[in-house]
Amino acid sequence: MESAKASSHLSDYALMGLLTIIFIAFALAMDAFAVSIAEGIVVQHFRMRHALTIGTWFGVFQAVMPLLGWMTGSRVRNFVQEIDHWIAFGLLLFIGLKMIWEAFRMESIEKQTDPLNAFVLFALSVATSVDAFAAGISFAMLNLAIVTPIIIIGLITFCISVLGVWIGNKCGHCFEKPIAIAGGCMLVVIGVRILISGLKNC
């Protein structure tokens, strides 16, 4: 009986962890989504392969960056275990507020820029995934295994970016700012939740 209760308890925690990772993945993908919309606006003679190319670039970088952040955070986690929830909260708060701040100064990609140029895609992929590096550090602070998060983050970013290019091509850039703001707010809320949970366990 006790074993069944313990198993159910662990299952609930696993579900909560998975849901949190999914919410973080969507929040982190909002930057890529907003940029994908801008990319879709300037793509000439739109084809689905254009959206798949942009989605692949953004998805791959968004998956690799948390891995690099997790590897970095894992090296120092043992030294900061007592304040790990504060570090995770601080990182997510910083990322969220940064996304909100940048949303108010967001500018569309210039018309003369080739959105499918490899250098342009590389630069945009790095720019939209830097926040994911910090998120990877927070995963390490929370002692989370990294394989599931990077798969979820990469796939969600890929799908959302493909959708963003299509929306941009069809509807323009009127949604860029609210999307980025919503993503930032989601990260702040998740950070607060992690901090409250950590303080309760102290």
C-alpha positions as CSV (number, residue, x, y, z in Angstrom):
1,M,0.0,0.0,0.0
2,E,2.8,2.4,1.0
3,S,4.7,1.4,-2.1
4,A,1.7,2.2,-4.3
5,K,1.3,5.6,-2.7
6,A,5.0,6.4,-3.1
7,S,4.8,5.3,-6.8
8,S,1.7,7.6,-7.3
9,H,3.5,10.5,-5.6
10,L,6.6,10.1,-7.8
11,S,4.3,9.9,-10.9
12,D,2.7,13.2,-9.9
13,Y,6.1,14.8,-9.5
14,A,7.2,13.5,-12.9
15,L,4.1,14.8,-14.6
16,M,4.6,18.3,-13.0
17,G,8.2,18.3,-14.1
18,L,7.2,17.3,-17.7
19,L,4.5,20.1,-17.8
20,T,7.0,22.6,-16.5
21,I,9.5,21.6,-19.2
22,I,6.8,22.0,-21.9
23,F,5.8,25.4,-20.6
24,I,9.5,26.5,-20.5
25,A,10.0,25.1,-24.1
26,F,7.0,27.1,-25.4
27,A,8.2,30.3,-23.6
28,L,11.8,29.9,-24.9
29,A,10.4,29.3,-28.4
30,M,8.5,32.6,-28.4
31,D,11.6,34.6,-29.6
32,A,12.1,32.1,-32.4
33,F,8.4,32.3,-33.2
34,A,8.5,36.1,-33.4
35,V,11.6,36.1,-35.6
36,S,10.1,33.4,-37.8
37,I,7.1,35.6,-38.4
38,A,9.4,38.4,-39.5
39,E,11.3,35.9,-41.7
40,G,8.0,34.8,-43.3
41,I,7.2,38.4,-44.2
42,V,10.3,38.8,-46.3
43,V,10.6,35.4,-47.9
44,Q,10.1,35.7,-51.7
45,H,8.0,33.1,-53.5
46,F,7.2,31.2,-50.3
47,R,7.5,27.4,-50.4
48,M,7.1,25.0,-47.5
49,R,10.7,24.1,-47.7
50,H,11.6,27.7,-46.7
51,A,9.6,27.2,-43.4
52,L,11.2,23.8,-42.8
53,T,14.7,25.2,-43.4
54,I,14.2,28.1,-40.9
55,G,12.5,25.8,-38.4
56,T,15.3,23.3,-38.5
57,W,18.0,26.0,-37.9
58,F,16.1,27.4,-34.9
59,G,15.1,24.0,-33.5
60,V,18.6,22.6,-33.6
61,F,20.2,25.6,-31.9
62,Q,17.4,25.8,-29.4
63,A,18.1,22.2,-28.4
64,V,22.0,22.5,-28.4
65,M,22.1,25.6,-26.3
66,P,20.4,24.2,-23.2
67,L,22.7,21.2,-23.4
68,L,25.7,23.5,-23.3
69,G,24.2,25.4,-20.4
70,W,23.4,22.2,-18.5
71,M,27.0,21.0,-19.0
72,T,28.2,24.3,-17.6
73,G,25.8,24.3,-14.7
74,S,26.5,20.7,-13.8
75,R,30.1,21.6,-13.0
76,V,29.1,24.0,-10.3
77,R,25.9,22.5,-9.0
78,N,27.5,20.7,-6.0
79,F,28.9,24.0,-4.8
80,V,25.5,25.9,-4.8
81,Q,23.0,23.2,-3.9
82,E,21.6,25.3,-1.0
83,I,20.7,28.2,-3.2
84,D,20.0,26.4,-6.5
85,H,16.3,27.4,-6.5
86,W,17.4,31.1,-6.1
87,I,19.8,30.7,-9.1
88,A,17.1,29.0,-11.2
89,F,14.6,31.7,-10.3
90,G,17.1,34.5,-11.0
91,L,18.0,33.1,-14.4
92,L,14.4,32.6,-15.5
93,L,13.4,36.0,-14.1
94,F,16.3,37.6,-16.1
95,I,15.4,35.8,-19.3
96,G,11.7,36.6,-19.0
97,L,12.2,40.3,-18.3
98,K,14.8,40.5,-21.1
99,M,12.3,39.0,-23.5
100,I,9.6,41.5,-22.4
101,W,12.0,44.4,-22.7
102,E,13.3,43.4,-26.1
103,A,9.7,43.0,-27.3
104,F,9.1,46.7,-26.9
105,R,12.1,47.5,-29.1
106,M,11.6,44.8,-31.6
107,E,12.1,45.7,-35.3
108,S,11.2,43.8,-38.3
109,I,14.0,42.3,-40.5
110,E,15.0,44.7,-43.2
111,K,13.6,44.0,-46.6
112,Q,17.0,43.8,-48.3
113,T,18.1,41.0,-45.9
114,D,18.0,37.5,-47.5
115,P,16.1,35.5,-44.8
116,L,17.4,32.1,-46.2
117,N,21.1,33.2,-46.3
118,A,23.1,30.7,-44.2
119,F,25.0,33.5,-42.3
120,V,21.7,35.3,-41.5
121,L,20.1,32.0,-40.3
122,F,23.1,31.3,-38.1
123,A,23.1,34.7,-36.6
124,L,19.4,34.6,-35.9
125,S,19.6,31.1,-34.5
126,V,22.3,32.0,-32.1
127,A,20.4,35.3,-31.1
128,T,17.2,33.4,-30.4
129,S,18.8,30.6,-28.5
130,V,21.1,32.4,-26.1
131,D,18.3,32.5,-23.5
132,A,18.1,28.7,-23.8
133,F,21.7,28.4,-22.7
134,A,20.7,30.2,-19.4
135,A,17.7,27.9,-19.1
136,G,20.1,24.9,-19.4
137,I,22.0,26.2,-16.5
138,S,18.8,26.4,-14.5
139,F,18.0,22.8,-15.4
140,A,21.4,21.8,-14.0
141,M,20.7,23.7,-10.8
142,L,17.4,21.8,-10.4
143,N,19.3,18.5,-11.1
144,L,17.1,17.6,-14.1
145,A,18.2,15.1,-16.7
146,I,18.8,17.0,-19.9
147,V,17.8,14.6,-22.7
148,T,14.0,15.0,-22.4
149,P,14.1,18.8,-22.1
150,I,16.4,19.3,-25.2
151,I,14.2,17.0,-27.3
152,I,11.0,18.8,-26.2
153,I,12.6,22.3,-26.6
154,G,14.0,21.4,-30.0
155,L,10.8,19.9,-31.4
156,I,8.5,22.6,-30.0
157,T,10.8,25.3,-31.4
158,F,10.9,23.6,-34.8
159,C,7.1,23.3,-35.1
160,I,6.5,26.8,-33.8
161,S,9.1,28.3,-36.1
162,V,7.6,26.6,-39.2
163,L,4.2,27.9,-38.1
164,G,5.6,31.3,-37.6
165,V,7.1,31.6,-41.1
166,W,3.8,30.6,-42.5
167,I,1.9,33.1,-40.4
168,G,4.3,35.8,-41.3
169,N,4.0,35.1,-45.0
170,K,0.2,35.2,-44.7
171,C,-0.6,37.7,-42.0
172,G,2.3,40.0,-41.5
173,H,4.1,41.0,-38.3
174,C,1.3,42.3,-36.1
175,F,1.7,39.4,-33.6
176,E,5.5,39.7,-32.9
177,K,5.4,41.9,-29.8
178,P,2.5,40.2,-27.9
179,I,4.0,36.8,-28.6
180,A,7.4,37.8,-27.2
181,I,5.8,39.4,-24.1
182,A,3.7,36.3,-23.4
183,G,6.8,34.1,-23.6
184,G,8.6,36.4,-21.1
185,C,5.7,36.4,-18.7
186,M,5.5,32.6,-18.8
187,L,9.2,32.3,-17.8
188,V,8.8,34.8,-14.9
189,V,5.8,32.8,-13.6
190,I,7.7,29.5,-13.8
191,G,10.7,31.1,-12.0
192,V,8.5,32.2,-9.2
193,R,6.9,28.8,-8.9
194,I,10.4,27.1,-8.7
195,L,11.5,29.6,-6.0
196,I,8.3,29.0,-3.9
197,S,8.8,25.2,-4.2
198,G,12.4,25.5,-3.2
199,L,11.7,27.6,-0.2
200,K,9.0,25.2,1.0
201,N,11.6,22.3,0.9
202,C,14.2,24.2,2.9
